Amino acid sequence: MLANWLPVLIFLIVAAALAAVLLTLGTGFGLFFSRHHDDPEKRAPYECGFEAFEDTRMRFDVRYYLVAILFIVFDLEIAFLFPWAVALAKIGLFGLIAMGIFLAILVVGFIYEWKKGALEWD
């Protein structure tokens, strides 16, 4: 029994030892071997190349979230359409009707986003 699992055990021991060595070198000795120089300008917050001019805790317009929801809706649509198209011959009429219902729900979500003004930027 041990002879069957010996290669797996050796592999796990070597992997754990290598991970421990790399973590030790990266954290403990990394300061000596790296070209890391502590610079206050490197640690400063970066915002498009210039200093931040407002408080970072400002409120966002709800349209940002509506656009994010719109992206998720259409991203999910594409993620479900590819496997459906591949398996359409096997799932037949039931699959076609199910996808029609799914797309109808997505169209309702798109119309909701459109009515809320998420696609209009003034």
C-alpha positions as CSV (number, residue, x, y, z in Angstrom):
1,M,0.0,0.0,0.0
2,L,2.8,2.4,0.9
3,A,4.6,1.6,-2.3
4,N,1.6,2.9,-4.3
5,W,1.5,6.2,-2.5
6,L,5.2,6.8,-2.1
7,P,5.6,8.9,-5.3
8,V,2.7,11.1,-4.2
9,L,4.2,11.5,-0.7
10,I,7.6,12.4,-2.1
11,F,6.0,14.9,-4.5
12,L,4.1,16.6,-1.6
13,I,7.2,16.7,0.6
14,V,9.3,18.3,-2.2
15,A,6.5,20.8,-3.0
16,A,6.1,21.8,0.6
17,A,9.9,22.2,1.0
18,L,10.1,24.3,-2.1
19,A,7.2,26.5,-1.0
20,A,8.8,27.0,2.4
21,V,12.2,27.9,0.8
22,L,10.6,30.4,-1.6
23,L,8.5,32.0,1.1
24,T,11.5,32.4,3.3
25,L,13.6,33.9,0.6
26,G,10.9,36.2,-0.5
27,T,10.0,37.6,2.9
28,G,13.0,37.2,5.0
29,F,15.9,37.8,2.6
30,G,13.9,39.7,0.0
31,L,14.8,43.0,1.5
32,F,18.5,42.3,1.0
33,F,18.3,40.9,-2.5
34,S,15.7,43.2,-4.0
35,R,16.1,46.6,-5.6
36,H,13.3,47.9,-3.3
37,H,13.9,51.4,-2.1
38,D,11.5,53.0,0.3
39,D,10.4,56.3,-1.2
40,P,7.5,58.4,0.2
41,E,6.5,59.4,-3.4
42,K,6.1,55.7,-4.4
43,R,3.8,55.1,-1.4
44,A,1.6,58.2,-2.2
45,P,-1.8,57.7,-3.6
46,Y,-1.8,57.8,-7.4
47,E,-4.8,59.3,-9.3
48,C,-4.2,59.8,-13.0
49,G,-0.8,61.5,-12.6
50,F,-1.8,64.4,-10.4
51,E,-2.7,65.0,-6.8
52,A,-6.1,64.0,-5.5
53,F,-8.3,67.1,-5.4
54,E,-11.4,65.7,-3.6
55,D,-12.2,63.5,-0.7
56,T,-12.0,59.9,-1.7
57,R,-15.2,59.1,0.2
58,M,-17.5,60.9,-2.2
59,R,-20.8,59.5,-3.3
60,F,-21.0,57.9,-6.8
61,D,-23.8,58.5,-9.2
62,V,-26.2,55.6,-9.4
63,R,-25.6,55.4,-13.1
64,Y,-22.2,53.8,-12.5
65,Y,-24.0,50.9,-10.8
66,L,-26.6,50.7,-13.5
67,V,-23.9,50.4,-16.1
68,A,-22.2,47.7,-14.0
69,I,-25.5,45.8,-13.8
70,L,-25.9,46.2,-17.5
71,F,-22.5,44.7,-18.1
72,I,-23.2,41.8,-15.9
73,V,-26.5,41.1,-17.6
74,F,-24.9,41.0,-21.1
75,D,-21.9,39.1,-19.8
76,L,-24.1,36.4,-18.4
77,E,-26.1,36.3,-21.6
78,I,-23.0,35.6,-23.6
79,A,-21.8,33.0,-21.1
80,F,-25.0,31.1,-21.4
81,L,-25.5,31.5,-25.2
82,F,-22.3,29.7,-26.2
83,P,-23.0,26.4,-24.5
84,W,-26.7,26.6,-25.5
85,A,-25.7,27.1,-29.2
86,V,-23.4,24.1,-29.0
87,A,-26.0,21.8,-27.4
88,L,-29.1,23.1,-29.3
89,A,-29.3,20.0,-31.5
90,K,-29.6,17.8,-28.4
91,I,-31.9,19.9,-26.3
92,G,-34.4,20.6,-29.1
93,L,-37.6,22.6,-28.7
94,F,-37.5,22.7,-24.9
95,G,-34.0,24.3,-25.0
96,L,-35.2,26.8,-27.6
97,I,-38.2,27.9,-25.5
98,A,-36.1,28.0,-22.3
99,M,-33.5,30.3,-24.0
100,G,-36.4,32.4,-25.4
101,I,-37.7,33.0,-21.8
102,F,-34.1,33.7,-20.6
103,L,-33.6,36.3,-23.4
104,A,-37.0,37.9,-22.7
105,I,-36.0,38.4,-19.0
106,L,-32.8,40.0,-20.2
107,V,-34.7,42.3,-22.6
108,V,-36.9,43.4,-19.6
109,G,-33.7,44.2,-17.7
110,F,-32.3,46.1,-20.6
111,I,-35.5,48.1,-20.9
112,Y,-35.4,48.9,-17.2
113,E,-31.9,50.2,-17.6
114,W,-32.8,52.2,-20.6
115,K,-35.8,53.8,-18.8
116,K,-33.7,54.6,-15.7
117,G,-31.3,56.6,-18.0
118,A,-28.2,54.4,-17.5
119,L,-27.3,54.7,-21.2
120,E,-27.5,58.5,-21.3
121,W,-24.5,60.5,-20.0
122,D,-25.1,64.2,-19.8
